[in-house]
Amino acid sequence: MSDVGGQAVIEGVMMRSGNVCSIAVRSPENEIILKTEMVREMPKILKKPVLRGVVALVQSLKIGIRALLYSAEVSGHEEEKPSDMSLVLTVVAAFAIGIGLFIVFPLYATKLMGGLMGSIKTSSLVFNLVDGLLRVLVFFIYIVSISMNKEIQRVFQYHGAEHKAVHAYEAGDELTPENADKYSVLHPRCGTSFLLIVMFMSVLIFSIIPKDWAFIENFLSRLILMPLIAGLSYEFIKYTSRHLDSPFVSMVAWPGMWLQKFTTGTPDHDQLEVAIKALQEVLPAKDTLNKEEELEINVA
């Protein structure tokens, strides 16, 4: 199994393999602009199971935000480069909204439901199961809601292009839009699947929290346990992506694959071309890129 992965950005795709990261964006002039750079290697001490998942997630968030900002600038969606302060405020606001939607709201709603249903109030397992199901429901409603936006639909098409290009590479096919188009827009290592696994894993981990804790204690304990949940989810998806031939693993992976139908779209050949350009820049032959070097190439 390859270690190639990436994400969709505005009018483009970011790909990463090992320590090489590349962003390909379609400019308003219909050119594909490439930016390729080395990513700092993770120290050996941080490559231990579970811990590596937490570090990889933080690193991916950092790279992903930079890729989105770069794509917005190149595609013409952002006229001026944002300042460091505005970037920090944007990230803080995004995390605050995420915590409010996926931790505070489900927890508070479950507390209220506990006053109406005795089983929720008396059982830690039932309490955390309801809390987890509400979290999954909020996540699903959020995904479906944003998928109705036309600009987001374009991003989701590039998401599909990313998956098709990676499938073609993993199958050993020549990387052309025609070949990539034959493959599925769904992929077992997708971030959408990872997020859903995080949701389900949180139900198991949060079940250890006593039901009679105060709201603030419940909230803070969930924040503290999130790195552990992320690390375990990373190991889980890493394992399942290598054992999809197992009927049990396929069954467990199915919900995440199904959810990808809402976060991917069918790309056209121009979008596939962008994804392939980004992918070609991170393939093994590109690993000779100097660690201090950064390339910015215009491709007609």
C-alpha positions as CSV (number, residue, x, y, z in Angstrom):
1,M,0.0,0.0,0.0
2,S,1.3,3.4,-0.9
3,D,1.6,6.3,1.6
4,V,0.2,8.8,-0.9
5,G,-2.6,11.0,0.3
6,G,-3.9,14.6,0.1
7,Q,-6.8,16.9,0.1
8,A,-8.9,19.0,-2.1
9,V,-8.3,22.8,-2.1
10,I,-9.9,25.7,-3.9
11,E,-9.6,24.9,-7.7
12,G,-6.9,22.3,-6.9
13,V,-5.4,19.4,-5.1
14,M,-2.7,19.0,-2.5
15,M,-0.8,15.7,-2.5
16,R,1.7,14.4,-0.1
17,S,4.0,11.3,0.0
18,G,6.6,10.9,2.7
19,N,8.2,14.3,3.2
20,V,7.2,15.8,-0.2
21,C,4.1,17.9,-0.5
22,S,2.8,19.5,-3.7
23,I,-0.1,21.8,-4.4
24,A,-1.6,22.1,-7.9
25,V,-4.1,24.9,-8.6
26,R,-6.0,25.9,-11.8
27,S,-5.5,29.6,-12.2
28,P,-8.1,32.0,-13.8
29,E,-5.8,32.0,-16.9
30,N,-6.4,28.2,-17.1
31,E,-2.8,27.3,-16.2
32,I,-1.9,24.7,-13.6
33,I,0.3,26.3,-10.9
34,L,2.5,23.9,-9.0
35,K,4.1,24.5,-5.6
36,T,6.3,21.7,-4.2
37,E,8.2,21.6,-0.9
38,M,9.7,19.3,1.6
39,V,7.9,18.7,4.9
40,R,10.0,18.4,8.1
41,E,10.4,14.7,9.0
42,M,8.9,13.5,12.2
43,P,11.4,12.6,14.9
44,K,11.7,8.8,15.7
45,I,10.4,9.3,19.2
46,L,7.2,10.6,17.8
47,K,6.7,7.7,15.4
48,K,5.4,5.4,18.1
49,P,1.8,4.0,17.6
50,V,-1.0,6.3,18.7
51,L,1.4,9.2,19.3
52,R,2.3,9.3,15.6
53,G,-1.4,9.7,14.8
54,V,-1.7,12.8,17.0
55,V,1.5,14.4,15.5
56,A,0.3,13.5,11.9
57,L,-3.0,15.1,12.5
58,V,-1.5,18.4,13.8
59,Q,1.0,18.4,10.9
60,S,-1.8,17.7,8.4
61,L,-3.9,20.5,9.8
62,K,-1.0,22.9,9.4
63,I,-0.2,21.9,5.9
64,G,-3.9,21.8,4.9
65,I,-4.5,25.3,6.1
66,R,-1.4,26.6,4.2
67,A,-2.6,24.8,1.1
68,L,-6.0,26.3,1.3
69,L,-4.7,29.8,1.7
70,Y,-2.3,29.3,-1.2
71,S,-5.0,27.9,-3.5
72,A,-7.3,30.8,-2.6
73,E,-4.6,33.2,-3.7
74,V,-3.7,31.5,-6.9
75,S,-7.2,30.8,-8.0
76,G,-8.2,34.4,-7.5
77,H,-10.5,33.8,-4.6
78,E,-8.3,35.9,-2.3
79,E,-6.9,39.2,-3.7
80,E,-4.6,39.8,-0.8
81,K,-2.4,37.5,1.2
82,P,-3.9,37.3,4.8
83,S,-1.7,38.5,7.7
84,D,-0.4,36.1,10.3
85,M,-2.8,37.6,12.8
86,S,-5.9,37.1,10.6
87,L,-4.7,33.5,10.0
88,V,-4.5,32.8,13.7
89,L,-7.9,34.4,14.3
90,T,-9.4,32.3,11.5
91,V,-8.0,29.1,12.9
92,V,-9.1,29.9,16.5
93,A,-12.6,30.8,15.3
94,A,-12.8,27.5,13.3
95,F,-11.7,25.5,16.3
96,A,-14.2,27.3,18.6
97,I,-17.0,26.6,16.2
98,G,-16.0,23.0,15.9
99,I,-15.8,22.5,19.7
100,G,-19.2,24.2,20.1
101,L,-20.9,22.0,17.4
102,F,-19.3,18.7,18.1
103,I,-18.6,18.7,21.8
104,V,-20.6,21.4,23.7
105,F,-23.9,21.0,21.8
106,P,-24.2,17.2,21.9
107,L,-23.1,17.1,25.6
108,Y,-25.5,19.8,26.7
109,A,-28.4,18.3,24.7
110,T,-27.7,14.9,26.2
111,K,-27.7,16.5,29.7
112,L,-31.2,17.9,28.9
113,M,-32.4,14.6,27.6
114,G,-31.3,13.0,30.8
115,G,-34.0,14.9,32.7
116,L,-36.6,13.3,30.5
117,M,-35.2,9.8,30.1
118,G,-34.1,8.0,33.2
119,S,-31.8,5.5,31.4
120,I,-29.6,8.4,30.1
121,K,-29.3,9.9,33.6
122,T,-28.5,6.6,35.4
123,S,-26.2,4.8,32.9
124,S,-22.7,6.2,31.8
125,L,-22.8,3.9,28.8
126,V,-26.3,5.1,27.6
127,F,-25.3,8.7,28.3
128,N,-22.2,8.5,26.2
129,L,-23.9,6.5,23.5
130,V,-26.6,9.2,23.1
131,D,-23.9,11.9,23.2
132,G,-21.9,10.1,20.5
133,L,-25.0,9.5,18.3
134,L,-25.9,13.2,18.5
135,R,-22.3,14.1,17.6
136,V,-22.5,11.8,14.5
137,L,-25.9,13.3,13.6
138,V,-24.5,16.9,13.8
139,F,-21.5,15.9,11.7
140,F,-23.8,14.3,9.1
141,I,-26.1,17.4,8.9
142,Y,-23.0,19.6,8.7
143,I,-21.6,17.6,5.7
144,V,-24.9,17.5,3.9
145,S,-25.5,21.2,4.5
146,I,-22.2,22.4,3.1
147,S,-22.4,20.0,0.1
148,M,-25.3,22.2,-1.2
149,N,-23.0,25.2,-1.7
150,K,-21.9,25.4,-5.3
151,E,-18.3,26.4,-4.4
152,I,-18.0,23.5,-2.0
153,Q,-19.4,21.2,-4.7
154,R,-16.4,22.3,-6.8
155,V,-14.0,21.4,-3.9
156,F,-15.7,18.0,-3.5
157,Q,-15.2,17.4,-7.3
158,Y,-11.5,18.0,-6.7
159,H,-11.7,15.6,-3.7
160,G,-13.0,13.0,-6.1
161,A,-10.2,13.8,-8.5
162,E,-7.6,13.3,-5.8
163,H,-9.1,9.8,-5.0
164,K,-9.2,8.7,-8.6
165,A,-5.6,9.8,-9.2
166,V,-4.4,7.9,-6.2
167,H,-6.3,4.8,-7.2
168,A,-4.8,4.9,-10.7
169,Y,-1.3,5.2,-9.2
170,E,-1.9,2.4,-6.7
171,A,-3.2,0.2,-9.5
172,G,0.0,0.8,-11.5
173,D,-1.8,2.6,-14.4
174,E,-0.3,5.3,-16.5
175,L,-1.3,8.6,-14.9
176,T,-3.6,10.2,-17.4
177,P,-7.1,11.7,-16.9
178,E,-8.6,9.0,-19.1
179,N,-7.1,6.2,-16.9
180,A,-7.9,7.9,-13.6
181,D,-11.5,8.4,-14.7
182,K,-12.1,4.7,-14.5
183,Y,-11.7,4.5,-10.8
184,S,-13.9,5.2,-7.8
185,V,-14.2,8.6,-6.1
186,L,-14.2,6.7,-2.7
187,H,-11.0,5.7,-0.9
188,P,-10.5,3.9,2.4
189,R,-7.8,6.3,3.7
190,C,-10.0,9.4,3.2
191,G,-10.1,12.0,5.9
192,T,-13.9,11.8,5.8
193,S,-13.7,8.2,7.0
194,F,-11.1,9.2,9.6
195,L,-13.5,11.8,11.1
196,L,-16.3,9.3,11.3
197,I,-14.0,6.8,13.0
198,V,-13.1,9.6,15.5
199,M,-16.8,10.0,16.2
200,F,-17.4,6.3,16.9
201,M,-14.1,6.0,18.8
202,S,-15.1,8.9,21.1
203,V,-18.2,6.9,22.2
204,L,-16.0,4.1,23.5
205,I,-13.4,6.3,25.1
206,F,-15.9,8.8,26.7
207,S,-17.8,5.9,28.2
208,I,-15.1,5.8,31.0
209,I,-16.2,9.3,32.2
210,P,-18.5,9.0,35.2
211,K,-22.1,10.0,34.5
212,D,-22.4,12.1,37.6
213,W,-19.6,14.5,36.7
214,A,-20.5,18.2,36.3
215,F,-21.0,19.6,32.8
216,I,-17.7,21.5,32.9
217,E,-15.8,18.4,34.1
218,N,-17.4,16.4,31.2
219,F,-16.5,19.1,28.7
220,L,-12.8,19.4,29.9
221,S,-12.3,15.6,30.0
222,R,-13.5,15.3,26.4
223,L,-11.0,17.9,25.3
224,I,-8.2,16.2,27.2
225,L,-9.1,12.8,25.7
226,M,-9.3,14.0,22.1
227,P,-5.6,13.4,21.3
228,L,-5.9,9.8,22.5
229,I,-9.0,9.3,20.3
230,A,-7.3,10.8,17.3
231,G,-4.3,8.6,17.8
232,L,-6.3,5.4,18.2
233,S,-8.5,6.4,15.1
234,Y,-5.3,6.9,13.1
235,E,-4.1,3.4,13.9
236,F,-7.5,2.0,13.2
237,I,-7.8,3.5,9.7
238,K,-4.2,2.5,9.0
239,Y,-5.0,-1.1,9.8
240,T,-8.3,-1.3,8.0
241,S,-6.9,0.2,4.8
242,R,-4.4,-2.7,4.7
243,H,-7.0,-5.4,5.4
244,L,-10.0,-4.5,3.2
245,D,-10.0,-8.1,1.8
246,S,-11.3,-9.2,5.2
247,P,-15.2,-9.2,5.3
248,F,-15.2,-7.9,8.9
249,V,-12.9,-5.0,8.1
250,S,-14.9,-4.1,5.0
251,M,-18.1,-4.1,7.0
252,V,-16.5,-1.8,9.7
253,A,-15.1,0.5,7.0
254,W,-18.4,0.7,5.1
255,P,-19.9,3.7,7.0
256,G,-16.9,5.9,6.3
257,M,-16.9,4.9,2.6
258,W,-20.6,5.6,2.4
259,L,-20.2,9.1,4.0
260,Q,-17.6,9.9,1.3
261,K,-20.5,9.9,-1.2
262,F,-21.4,13.3,0.3
263,T,-17.9,14.7,0.3
264,T,-16.8,13.7,-3.2
265,G,-18.1,14.6,-6.6
266,T,-17.4,13.3,-10.1
267,P,-14.5,15.3,-11.6
268,D,-14.1,16.4,-15.2
269,H,-10.8,15.7,-17.1
270,D,-9.4,19.2,-16.3
271,Q,-9.8,18.5,-12.6
272,L,-8.2,15.1,-13.0
273,E,-5.3,16.7,-14.8
274,V,-4.7,19.0,-11.8
275,A,-4.8,16.1,-9.3
276,I,-2.4,14.1,-11.5
277,K,0.1,17.0,-11.7
278,A,0.1,17.3,-7.9
279,L,0.5,13.5,-7.6
280,Q,3.4,13.3,-10.0
281,E,5.4,15.9,-8.0
282,V,5.3,13.7,-4.9
283,L,6.1,10.3,-6.3
284,P,9.4,8.6,-5.2
285,A,11.5,10.1,-8.0
286,K,10.8,13.5,-6.5
287,D,12.2,12.7,-3.1
288,T,15.6,14.1,-4.2
289,L,14.2,17.6,-3.8
290,N,16.6,19.6,-1.5
291,K,15.1,20.1,2.0
292,E,15.7,23.8,1.8
293,E,14.4,24.2,-1.8
294,E,10.9,25.2,-2.9
295,L,9.7,25.0,-6.4
296,E,7.0,27.1,-8.0
297,I,6.3,26.1,-11.6
298,N,3.8,27.2,-14.3
299,V,2.4,24.5,-16.5
300,A,0.5,25.5,-19.6
